[in-house]
């Protein structure tokens, strides 16, 4: 039971607790994190456009808010280079079996600057609605719906990224949200079922192959700089002569605050995709 509670705490922090202040500082007590200095191109894995004035210097000491991290990594309290996919998605060994941490996303070389092109393979996802009027809507959608209504009773292991899908109105305001977690490969053919009575709140969906365009970000979901990534992304994709769904934007969350360097992707979906 204690192990289960610890896993739930880690996961809920991964998808929802990207907040600043004392609560964030409390999570900054990891001592075994190996710092890896990265250049812009190494961290973002695509060529930046000349017109995008978004490059920043990662802080080696101190941070813009003057906060102190318990483990001395103060620069991670503000924006920093995102963690590399190769460092996040390395396989883990469970018992004697090597398991994937992430689905097999295909990362294509983008034909234009300013974004990365990623193809999400077809597969089953567990999905729940987010209450957009609730300040903790993302966390509650995970804990009260996905975890309680599906993951825990089916003993399904956690995978990243957790994807947040947002529907937009004409003013680009988020009016509807969904949280989705990929069902591990070993359970794709036998995913189990949702807890009886919760079928309207949690559902298993089979997504078709989906092409997306993204900009990775090191920091927090509520950072103004993260919100600006969508503006930069839309212009870069349009400049490339590509088309995206203008009533939808996604987030992909990969990392948990306790472990230092973060990664969250700002995403728009190719207009021809059906997911």
Order of alpha helices (4+ residues) and beta strands (2+ residues): alpha-alpha-alpha-alpha-beta-beta-beta-beta-beta-alpha-beta-beta-beta-beta-alpha-beta-beta
